[in-house]
Amino acid sequence: MSLLHLILVAVIQGITEFLPVSSSGHLILLPGLTGMSDQGLAIDVAVHVGTLGAVILFFWSDVKLALSGLPRALAGKTDTPQARLALGLIIATIPTVIAGAILHLSGLSAALRSVAVIGWTMLGFGLLLYWMDQKGPQTKKADGWGPRDALIMGLWQVLALIPGTSRSGITITGARQLGYTREDGAKIAMLMSIPTILASGTLLSLDVIQKADAQLAKDGAIAALFAFLSALLALSLMMRLLRSVSFTPYVIYRVILGVILLVIAYG
C-alpha cells in the first residue's frame, strides 16, 4: 500500500470510529467509490489498535477505575463504583461478542458489506439518533450506570455489526433513549468501545498473524499512529462540542450520505 493510502485509511478510521457516522461504513466505501484496493485485515487491525489507544488515553481516569474494580466484579462483588463500572462494561460487551462471532464464523458479515446496506443503515439509524436525541430526557448521569442499562445498551450495540450503523452512534442512541445526558451518554458509549474494539481486534488478529511480514508490520505501525492521532482529535472535539451542541450535525451528514449512497446503489 502507498503511504497516502495508509494515511487516508487511518485518518478515516480515526475520525469516524467515535463520531456517530460509522467507521466501518466509510472504510468499506473507500475502495468501492475511489477504486483503491481494499486495505485488508492487517490494516484493519492496526487502525483499531490506534483508535483503542486514543480512547484509553482520553478516558484514562475512568479506565483506571474500571481496571481497579475488575477483580471484585469478576468475583461477583459490586459494592464499589469501580466494580459496578467494570461489571457494566463486561455485561455490555457480551452480546456483541457473541453476535460478532456468529456473523464472522458464518460468513454473513461479508454479505452485509454493500453500498445499499450502508445507505439504508446510514439513513435509518441517523434518523433514529435524531429522534432519541430530541425526545429523550436528560436526567441520568454516567455514575448511575447499572447492569440493566448496561445490558440494554449492549443489545443496542449489537446493531453496529451491520455496516453503516455506527457503534458509537447506536450506543449513544440507546443511552439517550434511557435518559442519559448527551455528554454522559457519549462517555459511556466511548468506554463501551474499549472492550468491544479489543475483542474485535483480537478476532481479526487470528486471521492476520500467519500472513504478517516486515513490510506489513511497518505499514500497520504507520496506520496505527495516524489512526491514534486523528481519533484523539475527533474525541476531544466531539466531547467538547457536546456541552453546547446536539447530535443534529452528525445526523444531517448521515442523511445526506445515506441518500447519495442509495441513489448510487439503485440508480
NORSULKA-V782408 format. One record per residue. N is the residue number from 0. BURIAL is + if it has 9 or more other ideal C-beta (glycine too) atoms within 8 Angstrom, else -. D_CENTER is the distance of its C-alpha to the mean C-alpha in Angstrom with 2 decimals. Layout:
BEGIN
n-><N	N>
burial-><BURIAL	BURIAL>
d_center-><D_CENTER	D_CENTER>
END
This chain:
BEGIN
n-><0	1	2	3	4	5	6	7	8	9	10	11	12	13	14	15	16	17	18	19	20	21	22	23	24	25	26	27	28	29	30	31	32	33	34	35	36	37	38	39	40	41	42	43	44	45	46	47	48	49	50	51	52	53	54	55	56	57	58	59	60	61	62	63	64	65	66	67	68	69	70	71	72	73	74	75	76	77	78	79	80	81	82	83	84	85	86	87	88	89	90	91	92	93	94	95	96	97	98	99	100	101	102	103	104	105	106	107	108	109	110	111	112	113	114	115	116	117	118	119	120	121	122	123	124	125	126	127	128	129	130	131	132	133	134	135	136	137	138	139	140	141	142	143	144	145	146	147	148	149	150	151	152	153	154	155	156	157	158	159	160	161	162	163	164	165	166	167	168	169	170	171	172	173	174	175	176	177	178	179	180	181	182	183	184	185	186	187	188	189	190	191	192	193	194	195	196	197	198	199	200	201	202	203	204	205	206	207	208	209	210	211	212	213	214	215	216	217	218	219	220	221	222	223	224	225	226	227	228	229	230	231	232	233	234	235	236	237	238	239	240	241	242	243	244	245	246	247	248	249	250	251	252	253	254	255	256	257	258	259	260	261	262	263	264	265	266>
burial-><-	-	-	-	+	+	+	+	+	+	+	+	+	+	+	+	+	+	+	+	+	+	+	-	+	+	+	+	+	+	+	-	-	-	-	-	-	-	+	-	-	+	+	+	+	+	+	+	+	+	+	+	+	+	+	+	-	+	+	-	-	+	+	-	+	+	-	-	+	+	-	+	+	-	-	-	-	+	-	+	-	+	+	+	+	+	+	+	+	+	+	+	+	+	+	+	+	-	+	+	+	+	+	+	-	-	-	-	+	-	-	+	-	+	+	+	+	+	+	+	+	+	+	+	+	+	+	+	+	+	-	+	+	-	-	+	-	-	-	+	-	-	-	-	+	-	+	-	+	+	+	+	+	+	+	+	+	+	+	+	+	+	+	+	+	+	+	+	+	+	+	+	+	+	+	+	+	+	+	+	+	+	+	+	+	+	+	+	+	+	+	+	+	+	+	+	+	+	+	+	+	-	+	+	+	-	-	+	-	-	-	-	-	-	-	+	+	-	+	+	+	+	+	+	+	+	+	+	+	+	+	+	+	+	+	+	-	+	+	-	-	+	-	-	-	-	+	+	-	+	+	-	+	+	+	-	+	+	+	+	+	+	-	+	+	-	->
d_center-><24.68	25.95	24.78	23.85	21.69	19.88	19.36	18.26	15.54	14.41	14.57	12.74	9.74	10.22	10.76	8.25	4.98	5.70	8.22	8.19	9.41	7.27	7.15	8.55	11.05	12.28	12.77	14.63	16.65	17.67	20.28	21.21	22.14	23.43	25.20	23.56	23.17	19.93	18.51	18.57	16.82	18.07	16.45	13.10	13.53	14.81	12.10	9.57	12.38	12.69	9.34	9.85	13.26	12.40	10.52	13.31	15.92	14.96	14.95	17.59	19.99	17.75	16.71	20.48	21.21	18.97	20.47	23.92	23.57	22.23	25.82	27.03	24.12	24.78	28.43	27.82	28.72	26.76	29.44	27.52	24.53	23.01	23.50	22.13	18.85	18.64	19.65	17.14	14.20	16.07	16.73	13.25	12.05	15.16	14.72	11.56	13.41	16.50	15.29	13.33	16.55	18.68	17.01	17.10	20.67	21.95	20.83	19.50	16.10	18.23	20.03	17.09	16.49	18.81	19.23	20.54	17.66	15.16	17.79	18.22	14.63	14.06	17.32	17.39	14.11	14.70	18.11	16.99	14.83	18.05	20.25	18.57	18.25	21.90	23.37	21.58	23.59	22.55	24.32	22.04	20.91	18.38	21.40	22.33	19.23	20.85	20.54	21.02	18.24	15.93	16.89	16.53	12.98	12.31	14.05	12.11	8.86	10.99	11.18	7.74	9.75	11.75	11.02	10.83	9.53	6.10	3.81	4.70	7.84	8.97	8.75	10.47	12.78	13.65	14.33	16.53	18.26	19.15	20.61	18.52	19.08	16.63	16.30	16.25	13.83	11.29	12.37	11.93	8.37	7.74	10.13	8.66	5.70	8.87	10.62	7.97	7.32	11.07	12.00	10.52	11.95	15.13	15.51	15.24	17.57	20.22	20.67	20.88	23.19	26.37	25.93	25.21	27.90	28.69	27.61	24.26	23.74	24.74	22.44	19.49	20.52	20.75	17.35	15.78	17.87	17.04	13.25	13.88	16.19	14.36	11.12	13.67	15.46	12.71	11.76	15.51	16.35	13.96	15.01	18.54	18.66	17.53	20.87	22.69	20.60	18.90	15.88	18.55	18.24	14.69	16.17	19.13	17.24	15.40	18.83	20.67	18.45	18.40	22.18	22.74	20.90	22.91	26.06	25.39	24.67	27.73	29.96>
END
